Amino acid sequence: MKNLLLSLLLILSLRPAYIKAKSVGSLRNLLGNGIVTRALKICVKAREMGVSRPLRGATVTCVDENIFTNDENLVKSTTGRNGCVTLKYKEEFNLHDYVYDQRPDIQCTITKKSYYPIVTDTARNLSKKRYNFGTVTMFPDRVARVGSGRANGCGPVMLWTGIDGINEYIKNFTAECNNHDLCFEKCGETRSGCDNEFKKM
């Protein structure tokens, strides 16, 4: 009880305006158990030849982004038959973070063999116990599936190799450019579909 009173006095002295927005009951509950359980939901679909479908078995890894230290791994799981997964993790109460309103910045990376990995937007200063990242789209990694083939990186075939190499070095898009080239060689794909895929990679 003594520790609880000291914690309340510290918070009141540092963040009076913040405390006014909080109910005494919710604060007591938070300080009482010291742990908050959060649930993150994300759905994944695969798009190929103009057709989208739920992607089962994709690995979803979520981290708490940190500016000055390494990102903190929070939770990892795989999508189900409907392409969705709800990831639950327990967050320990930290008085310093609560006082200064430093809540987690959560970002998730989705991977699956023969598909390009994708990273979600970061959920900044997350205070909700449940958060839905929505649906993200994964595209096939054609280079991993069939090799580079006639893909020539970034730029037209007739572009001087030296300039093409500089272009790829600056933009670091070689893999994406090769995948874009192979998309045009795939029966059933359209130019607009390949271009749209390239923009989202």
C-alpha positions in Angstrom: 0.0 0.0 0.0 2.9 2.3 0.8 4.4 1.7 -2.6 1.1 2.4 -4.3 0.7 5.7 -2.5 4.3 6.8 -3.4 3.6 5.9 -7.1 0.5 8.0 -7.1 2.2 10.9 -5.5 5.0 10.7 -8.1 2.6 10.7 -11.0 0.5 13.5 -9.6 3.6 15.7 -9.2 4.9 15.0 -12.7 1.8 14.7 -14.9 -1.2 16.5 -13.3 -2.8 17.2 -16.6 -2.5 13.6 -17.7 -3.9 12.3 -14.5 -7.0 14.5 -14.8 -7.8 12.6 -18.0 -7.5 9.2 -16.2 -10.0 7.8 -13.8 -8.8 6.8 -10.4 -10.3 3.4 -10.9 -8.4 2.6 -14.1 -5.2 3.8 -12.6 -5.7 1.7 -9.5 -6.3 -1.4 -11.7 -3.2 -0.7 -13.8 -1.0 -0.3 -10.8 -2.6 -3.2 -9.1 -1.8 -6.1 -11.4 1.2 -4.5 -13.3 0.5 -6.4 -16.5 -1.6 -5.4 -19.6 -2.6 -8.0 -22.2 -2.7 -6.7 -25.7 -4.1 -8.3 -28.9 -2.9 -7.5 -32.4 -4.9 -8.6 -35.4 -3.6 -8.8 -39.0 -4.9 -10.4 -42.2 -2.7 -11.4 -45.1 -3.7 -12.0 -48.7 -1.6 -13.1 -51.7 -2.1 -11.5 -55.1 -1.0 -13.2 -58.3 -2.4 -13.0 -61.9 -5.0 -10.5 -60.8 -6.4 -12.8 -58.2 -6.3 -12.3 -54.4 -6.7 -15.0 -51.9 -6.2 -15.4 -48.1 -2.6 -16.6 -47.4 -2.3 -19.3 -44.9 0.9 -20.1 -43.0 2.5 -16.6 -43.3 4.8 -15.8 -40.3 3.9 -12.6 -38.5 6.6 -11.1 -36.2 5.8 -7.9 -34.2 8.3 -5.7 -32.4 8.2 -2.6 -30.3 10.4 0.0 -32.2 13.0 1.7 -30.0 15.0 4.7 -31.1 18.1 4.4 -29.0 18.1 0.6 -28.4 17.4 -2.6 -30.3 13.8 -3.2 -31.2 12.0 -5.4 -28.6 10.5 -8.6 -30.0 6.9 -8.9 -28.7 5.2 -11.8 -30.4 5.3 -14.2 -33.3 2.7 -16.4 -34.9 1.3 -17.7 -38.3 -1.8 -16.9 -40.2 -4.7 -19.4 -40.3 -6.9 -20.7 -43.1 -8.6 -17.4 -43.5 -5.3 -15.6 -43.8 -5.7 -13.9 -40.4 -4.1 -14.2 -37.0 -4.6 -12.5 -33.6 -1.3 -12.2 -31.7 -1.5 -11.7 -27.9 1.3 -10.6 -25.6 1.6 -9.4 -22.1 3.1 -6.0 -21.5 4.6 -5.3 -18.0 3.6 -2.0 -16.4 6.5 0.5 -16.3 5.9 3.5 -14.1 8.4 5.7 -16.1 6.7 4.9 -19.4 3.2 5.6 -17.9 4.2 8.9 -16.4 5.8 10.2 -19.6 3.2 8.5 -21.8 5.8 6.5 -23.7 3.6 3.7 -25.1 4.8 1.1 -27.6 5.4 1.8 -31.3 4.5 -1.6 -32.8 5.4 -2.8 -36.3 5.0 -6.2 -37.8 6.9 -8.0 -40.5 5.2 -10.8 -42.6 7.2 -13.5 -44.3 6.5 -16.6 -46.3 8.7 -18.8 -48.6 8.5 -17.7 -52.2 6.9 -14.4 -51.3 8.4 -11.0 -50.8 8.4 -10.0 -47.1 6.2 -7.0 -46.2 6.3 -4.6 -43.3 3.2 -2.9 -41.8 2.9 0.7 -41.0 3.9 1.4 -37.4 1.2 1.8 -34.8 2.5 4.8 -32.8 2.1 5.3 -29.1 -0.3 2.4 -28.9 -2.7 2.6 -26.0 -5.5 0.3 -27.1 -5.6 -3.2 -25.7 -6.8 -4.4 -29.1 -5.4 -3.1 -32.4 -6.2 -4.2 -36.0 -3.5 -3.7 -38.6 -6.1 -4.5 -41.3 -5.2 -6.5 -44.4 -1.8 -6.5 -46.2 -1.0 -8.0 -49.6 2.0 -10.2 -50.4 3.4 -10.7 -53.9 5.3 -13.7 -55.3 9.1 -13.7 -55.3 9.5 -14.9 -58.9 13.3 -14.8 -58.7 13.2 -17.2 -55.8 10.8 -19.4 -57.7 12.3 -19.6 -61.2 15.6 -17.7 -61.1 16.4 -14.3 -62.7 15.9 -15.6 -66.3 16.0 -12.7 -68.7 15.5 -10.1 -66.0 18.0 -7.2 -66.4 17.6 -5.2 -63.2 16.5 -1.6 -63.2 16.4 0.2 -66.6 15.9 -0.8 -70.2 18.0 -3.5 -71.8 19.9 -1.1 -74.0 21.0 1.0 -71.0 24.8 1.1 -70.6 25.8 -1.4 -67.9 27.7 1.2 -65.9 24.7 3.6 -65.6 22.4 0.7 -64.9 24.7 -0.4 -62.1 24.8 3.0 -60.5 21.0 3.3 -60.8 20.6 0.0 -58.9 23.2 0.9 -56.3 21.5 4.2 -55.5 18.0 2.9 -55.4 18.8 -0.7 -54.1 15.8 -2.0 -56.1 17.6 -4.7 -58.1 15.5 -7.6 -56.7 12.2 -5.7 -57.2 13.2 -4.7 -60.7 14.0 -8.3 -61.6 10.7 -9.4 -60.1 8.9 -6.8 -62.2 10.6 -8.0 -65.4 9.6 -11.6 -64.7 6.0 -10.5 -64.0 5.7 -9.4 -67.6 6.8 -12.9 -68.7 4.1 -14.6 -66.7 1.0 -15.6 -68.6 -2.1 -14.1 -67.1 -0.4 -11.0 -65.7 -1.2 -7.5 -67.0 1.0 -4.5 -67.4 -1.1 -2.5 -65.0 -1.0 -5.4 -62.5 2.8 -5.7 -62.7 3.3 -2.0 -62.4 0.9 -1.8 -59.4 2.7 -4.7 -57.7 6.1 -3.0 -58.2 4.9 0.2 -56.6 3.7 -1.6 -53.5 6.9 -3.6 -53.0 
